[in-house]
Amino acid sequence: MALLSDNVITENLGSLEGWGQEGNQIVKQFKFKNFIQSIGFVSKVSMLAERVDHHPDILIQYSKVTITLSTHSEGGLTDKDFNLASEIQKVS
């Protein structure tokens, strides 16, 4: 898996609502009505991540869930990150 160029990263971010780049990762905060909805969302994300063997960092703060994606083995952003982000968008 190859690291993406800055131009490709910018282009890919344009197709993902609410995601932003922070260094060598992409991040989005999702907001829900309550803790139970947050946990339900995290459960869906965990199933997606397990299926593609690419696991995000997840921070749960009651009704907010922050997802951070980076391909740690490559030291930055790859297609894996944007493909998973797109799938996460669909289940949010």
C-alpha positions in Angstrom: 0.0 0.0 0.0 1.5 3.3 -1.1 1.3 6.6 0.7 -0.9 9.2 -1.0 0.3 12.5 -2.3 -0.9 15.8 -0.8 -3.0 16.4 -3.9 -4.7 13.1 -3.8 -5.4 13.5 0.0 -7.0 16.9 -0.7 -9.1 15.5 -3.5 -10.2 12.5 -1.4 -11.2 14.8 1.5 -13.4 16.8 -0.9 -15.6 13.7 -1.2 -15.9 13.1 2.5 -18.2 15.4 4.5 -16.8 16.7 7.7 -13.4 14.9 7.6 -10.2 16.8 8.0 -6.5 16.2 7.9 -4.4 16.4 11.1 -0.8 15.6 10.2 -0.6 12.1 8.7 -4.2 11.2 9.7 -7.8 12.0 8.9 -10.3 12.8 11.6 -14.0 13.3 12.0 -16.2 13.8 15.1 -19.7 12.3 14.9 -22.4 13.6 17.3 -25.3 11.5 18.6 -28.3 12.0 20.9 -26.8 9.9 23.7 -24.2 7.4 24.8 -26.2 4.4 23.6 -26.4 5.7 20.1 -22.6 6.5 20.2 -21.9 2.9 21.3 -24.2 1.5 18.5 -22.2 3.5 16.0 -18.9 2.3 17.3 -20.2 -1.3 17.1 -21.0 -0.8 13.4 -17.6 0.8 12.8 -15.8 -2.1 14.5 -17.5 -4.6 12.2 -16.5 -2.6 9.1 -12.9 -2.3 10.4 -12.6 -5.9 11.2 -13.9 -6.9 7.8 -11.2 -4.9 6.0 -8.5 -5.5 8.7 -7.9 -1.8 9.1 -8.7 -0.4 12.5 -9.3 3.3 13.4 -8.5 5.0 16.7 -11.9 5.7 18.4 -12.5 8.2 21.1 -16.0 8.0 22.8 -17.1 11.1 24.8 -20.7 10.4 25.8 -22.6 11.6 22.7 -19.5 12.3 20.6 -17.4 9.8 18.8 -14.1 10.8 17.2 -12.7 8.6 14.5 -9.0 8.9 13.5 -7.6 7.0 10.5 -4.0 6.5 9.4 -2.2 3.5 8.0 0.4 3.1 10.8 2.4 0.5 8.9 3.0 3.0 6.1 3.4 6.0 8.3 0.6 8.1 6.8 -2.5 8.1 4.6 -3.3 5.4 2.0 -6.3 4.3 0.1 -7.3 2.1 3.0 -8.0 5.1 5.1 -10.2 6.8 2.6 -12.0 3.6 1.7 -12.8 3.0 5.4 -13.8 6.6 6.0 -16.3 6.3 3.1 -17.8 3.2 4.6 -18.0 4.8 8.0 -19.9 7.7 6.4 -22.5 5.3 5.2 -23.3 3.8 8.6 -23.3 7.2 10.4 
